[in-house]
Amino acid sequence: MSESLLYDWNQVAPLTADFAAPDKLELNDETLRDGLQSPSVRQPSPDEKIEFLRLLPGLGIHAANIGYPGASESAYQDVVRLARIIRHERLDIEPNCAGRTHLADLQPILKASQEAGIRIEAALFLGSSAIRQWVEGWDRPKLLRTIQDSVGTAYKEGLGVMFVTEDTTRARPEDLEAMYLAAAEAGATRFCVADTVGHATPVGAQRVVGFVKNCLQQRGFDPVIDWHGHRDRGLDVINALAALSAGAIRVHGCALGIGERVGNAPMDTILVNLVLLGWMRQDLTQLPAYCHLASAMTQVDIPRNYPVMGEDAFSTSTGVHAAAVVKAYSKGETWLADQVYSAVPAALVGRQQEILVGPMSGRSNAEFWLKNHGLDATPARVDAVMKAAKTTRQVLSADQIHQVLGQLETPRGA
């Protein structure tokens, strides 16, 4: 039964992945909508949402989903306020709002657009996989009528439409072809391929994006393809890159990867990879502000070992590793120290390498720590710090090191 309901794009031949730089690249931030569907987040205040929105243009993020206005009156008011901020402050952000392919969800988007005085793209979503159809009791004719009615109404009202098929990466090709063509014929200009349950592999992402693009092009449409990925299998970032290489124009992500279940693709990590690949030229020194604000407003802690933004991301206490970093610094080249033991330069995001002292450290760790804190690395000080490090079970804090030094320099009996 399950095999008939789950079409597996990961197994479509040929099973090879070729990553080419996209001709055009855009980013859509979903933090304020899909990210807030996480069962663990605190819902931010309107002022926090505005502060977050203001950070996006400086990071090269082109668009943002600013909410689900059909969810409640408060959600609607937040959408209107955010849209007005974009218009009044002339933020270089294209707003969009999520909604089902129902008039009940479409009308609040249209009303919010009119009230705020700015065009809001309607991101209208509908389940596409056979397993979803079977659970819901849908059939293809019903789905196509729903698409034609909702997309057609939005188009007639002057809204731009991004048509989103949920669970695209487990949907049958014949269903996808019929649904996307119905949306295109009704007026949609943007088409989102959604890996709703994080099923795709990079090859599967490429295959389904290429399939959707080809289907629409063969019927005379010039589609703009989006990719919306989740991280259930931990393949979220690589899938976003694969989708871009296959012809997607825009990929979606959330700060810190927050979202339903284990979350969405993390926008911050996507940005870092796009810059390191040379696919995007962007100053990312404001990325820490983006991540820390997202953490504060949602009360989601950043794990210490989180890529790039975690407290430990650019720290080492291992003797061999630290020795290499110290030698690189001694050559007078900061960039060398920044990359000798790091694939991501700390300076890329406004941070720097940090050498700590712990049970796995060598003398170079202690010497560097002392010098970096304005202290002479005398043999006695280094010996004292190392003795403390070798008798502890974790890295020494700055306070602990200063306490060791204080004991060393305080005369006995004083």
N, C-alpha and C positions, 0 to 999 in steps of 0.2 A: 504493500500500500504506500509506504513512505517513498519508494523509488518513483512511483507514478506522480507524486505530488511535489517532488523536489528536483527541479532541473539544475544540473551542476555545471555551471559555466567554467569551473576550474578544470574540467576534464575535456574541454573542447580542443581538438588538435588544431594547429601544432602547439605542443607544450613548450614553447620557448618564449623568452621575454627579451625584447630589444627596447632599451630606454633611449629615446631621442628627445632632445629639448623641444618643448612646444613652441609653435609659432606665436602664440598669444597666451598670456597667463593672467588670471584674475583670482581673487580670494573672497570668499563669503564667510563672515564670522557668524556662527550660530550660537554663541555663548548665551545671549539674552533670550533665546527661545528653546532650542533643543538642549542646550546645556543645563537649563533650569528644570528639565524633566528628571534630573537625577534625584533619586529618593533621599539623598543625604544632604542636599544643598539647602542653605538658607536663601530665601527669596530676597534679592537686593531691593533697596528702596529706589524710587524714581531718580533721586539725586545721584545715587551710586551708579545707576545705569547710564546716566548722562555723562558722568565722569569717565566711565569706561568707554563709551561711544566716542568721546573726544580723542582717545588715544589711537583709534584705529587708522586714520589717514596717515599718521606719522610712521606707521609700520608697513605701509604699502597695501593695506587691506581695502579693497575696493567697494565692498558691499556688506550689509549686515541684515540679518533677520532680527527685526526689532520687537517681535512678539507674536502672540496668537490672540488677536483682538476678539475673536469669537468665544474665548474661554470664559470671560467674566467682564463685568463693568470696569473693575480696577485694571484688568489687563488691557482693555480698550483704551482707558484714559492714559495708561503708560505709553501705549503705542502712539497716541496723538501727541503727547508731550515730546517724545523722542523725535518724531517726525518734524515737529515744529523747530526743535533745536537744530536739526540738520538743515532746515531751510533758513532759519534766522542767522545761524552762524556760518552758513555756506560751507558746511563740512563736505569734504569730497568723499561722500559715502552714498551709495545707492541703497535705499531702504527696501526691504521686502518683508512680507508677513505670511505666515503659514496658515493654511486652512484646508479643510476637507473639500472635496468636489461637491459641496452642498451649498445651496443658496444661503443657508443659515450661517455659514462661515464666510461666504463671499461678501455678503452685505456689510458686515462690520469693517472689512478691509476697504471697501469702496467708500463707506462713510468716513473712516479715519483719514483716507487720502483727501477727501473733499474738505474736511474740517481743518486739517493741518496745512492745506494748500500746497501739497507736494505729491508727486506721482509715487505711489507705492506699488511695487511689483507683487502680484498675488502668486504665492507658491502653493499651488493646489495639488494635494497629494491623494493617491488612491492605491490600494493594495493591488499587486499584479500577479503574485505567485499563485500556483494552483492550490497550494496548501491553505493560503488565505482565502481563496475563493471557496474552497470546500467548507472551511469552518464557518464562513459568513453566509453560505448559501447563495453566492453570486453566480451568474453566468456571463459569458462574454457579451451578448447583446445588451444586457443590463448595464454592464460597465461602460460600454461604448456610448450608450444613451446618456449616462451620467456625465461622461467626459464632454460630450457635445453640448449638453445643456449648460454646464458650469463654465467651461472655457469659453464657449460662445457668448454667454452673458457678460463675462468679464471683459472680453474683447470689445463687445458693443458699447460697454460703459467706459472704454478708454483706458482700462488697466493693462499693463504689461503682464503676461502670464508665463510663469515657469511651471511647466507640468511635471509633476514628480510621481514616478511609479515606486511605491514602497516595495521592498524585497525584490528589487529588480534582479539581483544576482542569483535568485533561485526561481526565476520565472521562465516559462516556456517561450522560445523565440517567436512562435506564431502569435501568442498573446501580446507580447511586447510590441511586435510590428503593428498589430491592429490598434493597440491603445495609443501609441505615439503618433501614428498617422491620423487617428481621429482627433487628437489634440492639435496637431499641426493644421489640419483642415479647418478646425474651429477657431484658429487664430493664435495659438501658442507660438512663441518664438524661441523660448529657452526650454530645454528638456533635461531633467535631472535623473541620473541613474543613481539609485540609492541602494547601498549595501546595508540595509536596515538592521540586520542581525549580525553583521560582521562576518559573513560567510566567505567572502571572496579571498582568493589568493591573487598575487600580482598578475598572473596569466589570465585568471578569470576576469579580473577588472579590465584588462586590455581587450579581451574578446568581446565582452558585453558592450563596452563603450564603442568599439569598432562596429559592432553589429547595428547598434541603434543609429549611429551616424550614417552608415551606409544605407540602411533602410530609408531614412528620410531623404538623403541626397538622391537616391535612385528615383524617388517620386517628385523630384524637382524642388525640394525645400533646401534652405541653407541653414541648417540647425546650429544652435549654440548649445553645447553639451556641458552640463555640470556633473560633478561627482560628489556624492555625500556618503562618507564612510564611517562605520563604527569599528570598535576595537576589540570585539569579543575574542578573536583569535590572535590578537597582538600584531596584526598585519596592516593596521590602519594607515600608517605613514607611507609605507612602501606601496600600498594600493593607491594612495592619492597620486604618487609620482607615476605609477604605471598608467593610471587613468589619463593623466596629462600627456604622457608619451603616446597614447593611443588616439588622441584627438579631443579630449575634454578641454574646455577653455577655462573653466572655473572649478575650484575645489572648495569644499566646505570644511570647517573645523571649529572647535571650541577651545577656549583658553584652558590649559591644563588637562585637556581631554575629558572634561566633565560631561555628563549626559546620562541617559537611561542605562541601566544595568552597569557594565564596566565603562561605559562612556563612548564619546565620539573621537574622531581623529583630533589630536592636539594641534591647534593652530600654531602654537609657539614652536613646536618641533618641526612642523611642516615648513615654516618660514626659515628656520636655520638650515634645513636641508636644501631648500630652493636656492638660498644664497651660496651655500658651499658648492652646489652643483653648477653654479654660474647661470642658472635659469632665471635668476632675478637679481637685480642690483638694488640693495636696500640697506639703509643704516638701521641696525637692530639694537642700538644702545638703549632704546626705550622699551625693549622687550621685558626686562625685569619689572619695570613699573606696571606693564600690562598684566603680567602673571601675578604679581603681588597684590594688585588691586582685585583681580579675579578671585584670588584666595581669600582676601579679607571680606569681600562683599558676599561671598557664598559660604564662607567659613569651611572651606575645603583646604586642608593643610597640604603644602607642597612636600612630598617625601624627600628626605635628605639625598637619596640617590636618583632623584628625578633628572632626566636628561637636561643638561644645560642650565636649568634653573634651580636644581636642588642644591642645598648647602654644601654637599660633598662633591659637586660636579667637577670642581677644579682644585680639589684638595688631595694631597697624598701624604701618607705617613710612612710608606714603605721605603726602606733605606736605599735600595737600588734605584727605584724610580726617582726619589728625591735627589739623589746624587747626580743623575742625568740632568734634572732641571737646574740644579745649582751650577753645574758645569756650563750649561747653556747660558745662564745669566752671566757667568764670569767672562764669557766671550763678548759681552756688551750688546747682545742682540736680544731684545725682549721677544721678538716674534719667534725666535728659536726656542726660547724657554716655554713659550706659549704652545708650542706644537710638538716638542720632542716626546711628550707622553700624553698628548691630547689630540684627538681627531678634530675637535672643535676649539678654535682659538678663543680663549676667555675674553680677549679684547673685543671680539665680534659683538658681544652683548654687554660691553662695558664692565667686565669683571677682570679678575687677575688670578694667576696661579697662586695657590697657598700651600706651604709646606708645614706640616704638623709634626708633633713628636709623640710617639707611642711605643708600644712593646716591639713593633717590627721595624723601628727606625734605626738609622745609623748615625754616626757623629755629625755627618753633614747636615742632617735634619736639625739638630740642636744648634749647630754653628749658624746655619741660615736663619733659624727662628730668632736667635739672639741679635744678629746683625740687623734683621728686618724690623726689630723692635727697638733699634737705637742703642743696643747694649754691646759691649766688647765681648767677643766670644773667647774668653780666656779658658785655658785648659781646665781650671778648677770649676768654672761655671758649666762648661760642657760636660765634664765628668758628673757633676751633681745632677744635672738635668737628665743625663742618660741613665744614671742609677735609678732615679725616680721612674723613668719611662719603662725600664726593664722589670720593675716590680709592680706595675699596674696592669690592669686587664683592658684598658682602653686608652685612647688618645688623651694626653694631658691638656687641660684647659689653660688659658692664659693666666688665670688666677692661681692655678696649681703651680705653674712654672715660676711665677713671681714669688709664691710662698717658699718654694725650694730655694730660690736665689736669696730670699730674705734670711732664711735659716743659715745659709752658707756664710753670709756676710755679717751676721749678728754674733758678736763674741760670746763664747760660752759663759754662762753665769750672769749675763747682762740682764 
